[in-house]
Amino acid sequence: MTEEEKIIHHAEIFKALGHPTRLAIVKGLVEKDECNVTKMVNNMDISQSIISQHLAILRRIHIVKCTKRGQEVCYKVEDEKIKKIIASIS
């Protein structure tokens, strides 16, 4: 990855984390290690479709990863850089 590509990727990460809902999702995932959409909906009082839209953006730029367990899909932040960013604002 070139230096310019790295800068563009980092800008995409900060752009995604700049949205309050996405930042709250990522912060919650870092604090709880992993979570499914149903728990996010219950904890955040936001509709399932809105949460899913935000998770799709976070997945696209590799901030969160998902694991399917039967019918349940769990989300997790695995990137240590992202965890450090969240820790720095907590």
PyRosetta script that sets phi, psi and omega in degrees:
from pyrosetta import init, pose_from_sequence

init()
pose = pose_from_sequence("MTEEEKIIHHAEIFKALGHPTRLAIVKGLVEKDECNVTKMVNNMDISQSIISQHLAILRRIHIVKCTKRGQEVCYKVEDEKIKKIIASIS")
pose.set_psi(1, 129.5)
pose.set_omega(1, 179.3)
pose.set_phi(2, -74.5)
pose.set_psi(2, 166.6)
pose.set_omega(2, 179.0)
pose.set_phi(3, -60.9)
pose.set_psi(3, -40.3)
pose.set_omega(3, 178.8)
pose.set_phi(4, -64.2)
pose.set_psi(4, -41.2)
pose.set_omega(4, 178.2)
pose.set_phi(5, -64.4)
pose.set_psi(5, -38.3)
pose.set_omega(5, 177.2)
pose.set_phi(6, -63.1)
pose.set_psi(6, -44.2)
pose.set_omega(6, -180.0)
pose.set_phi(7, -63.3)
pose.set_psi(7, -42.4)
pose.set_omega(7, 178.2)
pose.set_phi(8, -62.5)
pose.set_psi(8, -43.3)
pose.set_omega(8, 179.4)
pose.set_phi(9, -63.1)
pose.set_psi(9, -44.1)
pose.set_omega(9, 178.4)
pose.set_phi(10, -63.5)
pose.set_psi(10, -38.2)
pose.set_omega(10, 177.3)
pose.set_phi(11, -63.2)
pose.set_psi(11, -39.2)
pose.set_omega(11, 177.1)
pose.set_phi(12, -63.6)
pose.set_psi(12, -39.6)
pose.set_omega(12, 178.0)
pose.set_phi(13, -62.3)
pose.set_psi(13, -49.5)
pose.set_omega(13, -179.1)
pose.set_phi(14, -66.0)
pose.set_psi(14, -34.2)
pose.set_omega(14, 176.4)
pose.set_phi(15, -63.2)
pose.set_psi(15, -44.9)
pose.set_omega(15, 179.4)
pose.set_phi(16, -64.2)
pose.set_psi(16, -43.1)
pose.set_omega(16, -179.4)
pose.set_phi(17, -73.9)
pose.set_psi(17, -12.3)
pose.set_omega(17, 179.1)
pose.set_phi(18, -73.7)
pose.set_psi(18, -12.5)
pose.set_omega(18, 177.6)
pose.set_phi(19, -87.7)
pose.set_psi(19, 128.1)
pose.set_omega(19, -175.6)
pose.set_phi(20, -55.3)
pose.set_psi(20, -40.1)
pose.set_omega(20, -179.0)
pose.set_phi(21, -68.0)
pose.set_psi(21, -44.1)
pose.set_omega(21, 179.7)
pose.set_phi(22, -65.9)
pose.set_psi(22, -39.5)
pose.set_omega(22, 177.8)
pose.set_phi(23, -62.3)
pose.set_psi(23, -41.6)
pose.set_omega(23, 178.4)
pose.set_phi(24, -64.0)
pose.set_psi(24, -40.6)
pose.set_omega(24, 178.3)
pose.set_phi(25, -61.9)
pose.set_psi(25, -49.8)
pose.set_omega(25, -177.8)
pose.set_phi(26, -64.8)
pose.set_psi(26, -42.7)
pose.set_omega(26, 178.3)
pose.set_phi(27, -59.1)
pose.set_psi(27, -45.3)
pose.set_omega(27, 178.7)
pose.set_phi(28, -62.9)
pose.set_psi(28, -40.1)
pose.set_omega(28, 179.3)
pose.set_phi(29, -67.4)
pose.set_psi(29, -38.2)
pose.set_omega(29, 178.4)
pose.set_phi(30, -65.8)
pose.set_psi(30, -41.8)
pose.set_omega(30, -178.5)
pose.set_phi(31, -70.3)
pose.set_psi(31, -36.4)
pose.set_omega(31, -175.4)
pose.set_phi(32, -100.5)
pose.set_psi(32, -2.7)
pose.set_omega(32, -178.9)
pose.set_phi(33, 78.7)
pose.set_psi(33, -50.5)
pose.set_omega(33, 175.1)
pose.set_phi(34, -159.3)
pose.set_psi(34, 162.2)
pose.set_omega(34, -176.8)
pose.set_phi(35, -162.5)
pose.set_psi(35, 155.1)
pose.set_omega(35, 174.5)
pose.set_phi(36, -101.7)
pose.set_psi(36, 168.6)
pose.set_omega(36, -175.1)
pose.set_phi(37, -62.8)
pose.set_psi(37, -39.4)
pose.set_omega(37, -179.2)
pose.set_phi(38, -58.5)
pose.set_psi(38, -44.8)
pose.set_omega(38, 178.5)
pose.set_phi(39, -65.5)
pose.set_psi(39, -38.0)
pose.set_omega(39, 178.0)
pose.set_phi(40, -62.9)
pose.set_psi(40, -44.2)
pose.set_omega(40, 178.8)
pose.set_phi(41, -59.3)
pose.set_psi(41, -46.7)
pose.set_omega(41, -179.1)
pose.set_phi(42, -65.6)
pose.set_psi(42, -39.4)
pose.set_omega(42, -177.6)
pose.set_phi(43, -77.3)
pose.set_psi(43, -31.8)
pose.set_omega(43, -173.8)
pose.set_phi(44, -101.6)
pose.set_psi(44, -12.6)
pose.set_omega(44, -177.9)
pose.set_phi(45, 56.0)
pose.set_psi(45, 45.2)
pose.set_omega(45, 176.3)
pose.set_phi(46, -126.0)
pose.set_psi(46, 148.2)
pose.set_omega(46, -176.7)
pose.set_phi(47, -63.9)
pose.set_psi(47, 154.0)
pose.set_omega(47, -179.8)
pose.set_phi(48, -59.3)
pose.set_psi(48, -40.5)
pose.set_omega(48, -177.7)
pose.set_phi(49, -66.2)
pose.set_psi(49, -38.6)
pose.set_omega(49, 178.3)
pose.set_phi(50, -66.5)
pose.set_psi(50, -45.5)
pose.set_omega(50, 177.9)
pose.set_phi(51, -58.6)
pose.set_psi(51, -45.0)
pose.set_omega(51, -178.7)
pose.set_phi(52, -62.7)
pose.set_psi(52, -38.6)
pose.set_omega(52, 177.7)
pose.set_phi(53, -62.5)
pose.set_psi(53, -44.6)
pose.set_omega(53, 179.2)
pose.set_phi(54, -66.5)
pose.set_psi(54, -39.9)
pose.set_omega(54, 177.8)
pose.set_phi(55, -63.2)
pose.set_psi(55, -36.2)
pose.set_omega(55, 178.4)
pose.set_phi(56, -61.7)
pose.set_psi(56, -41.2)
pose.set_omega(56, 178.0)
pose.set_phi(57, -65.3)
pose.set_psi(57, -44.9)
pose.set_omega(57, -179.6)
pose.set_phi(58, -64.9)
pose.set_psi(58, -34.9)
pose.set_omega(58, 176.7)
pose.set_phi(59, -69.6)
pose.set_psi(59, -41.9)
pose.set_omega(59, -176.3)
pose.set_phi(60, -58.1)
pose.set_psi(60, -37.1)
pose.set_omega(60, -179.7)
pose.set_phi(61, -101.8)
pose.set_psi(61, 16.1)
pose.set_omega(61, 171.5)
pose.set_phi(62, 65.1)
pose.set_psi(62, 33.1)
pose.set_omega(62, 173.2)
pose.set_phi(63, -82.6)
pose.set_psi(63, -39.5)
pose.set_omega(63, 176.8)
pose.set_phi(64, -120.5)
pose.set_psi(64, 154.1)
pose.set_omega(64, 174.7)
pose.set_phi(65, -122.0)
pose.set_psi(65, 151.7)
pose.set_omega(65, 178.6)
pose.set_phi(66, -121.6)
pose.set_psi(66, 150.2)
pose.set_omega(66, 177.9)
pose.set_phi(67, -131.1)
pose.set_psi(67, 129.4)
pose.set_omega(67, 179.2)
pose.set_phi(68, -94.0)
pose.set_psi(68, 129.8)
pose.set_omega(68, 176.8)
pose.set_phi(69, -126.5)
pose.set_psi(69, 93.1)
pose.set_omega(69, -175.0)
pose.set_phi(70, 67.0)
pose.set_psi(70, -123.1)
pose.set_omega(70, 179.4)
pose.set_phi(71, -83.9)
pose.set_psi(71, -15.8)
pose.set_omega(71, -173.3)
pose.set_phi(72, -92.8)
pose.set_psi(72, 138.3)
pose.set_omega(72, 174.7)
pose.set_phi(73, -114.4)
pose.set_psi(73, 121.5)
pose.set_omega(73, 179.9)
pose.set_phi(74, -105.6)
pose.set_psi(74, 141.9)
pose.set_omega(74, -179.2)
pose.set_phi(75, -112.8)
pose.set_psi(75, 148.3)
pose.set_omega(75, -175.1)
pose.set_phi(76, -152.3)
pose.set_psi(76, 148.4)
pose.set_omega(76, 171.5)
pose.set_phi(77, -99.4)
pose.set_psi(77, 118.1)
pose.set_omega(77, -178.8)
pose.set_phi(78, -105.1)
pose.set_psi(78, -23.2)
pose.set_omega(78, -175.9)
pose.set_phi(79, -72.1)
pose.set_psi(79, 118.5)
pose.set_omega(79, -178.4)
pose.set_phi(80, -63.0)
pose.set_psi(80, -31.4)
pose.set_omega(80, 177.9)
pose.set_phi(81, -62.0)
pose.set_psi(81, -43.6)
pose.set_omega(81, 179.9)
pose.set_phi(82, -65.0)
pose.set_psi(82, -42.6)
pose.set_omega(82, 178.4)
pose.set_phi(83, -59.9)
pose.set_psi(83, -39.9)
pose.set_omega(83, 179.0)
pose.set_phi(84, -67.2)
pose.set_psi(84, -38.3)
pose.set_omega(84, 176.9)
pose.set_phi(85, -60.4)
pose.set_psi(85, -47.2)
pose.set_omega(85, -179.1)
pose.set_phi(86, -65.3)
pose.set_psi(86, -42.0)
pose.set_omega(86, 178.9)
pose.set_phi(87, -61.4)
pose.set_psi(87, -33.9)
pose.set_omega(87, -177.5)
pose.set_phi(88, -71.0)
pose.set_psi(88, -19.0)
pose.set_omega(88, -179.8)
pose.set_phi(89, -107.0)
pose.set_psi(89, -3.0)
pose.set_omega(89, -178.2)
pose.set_phi(90, -85.7)
pose.dump_pdb("model.pdb")
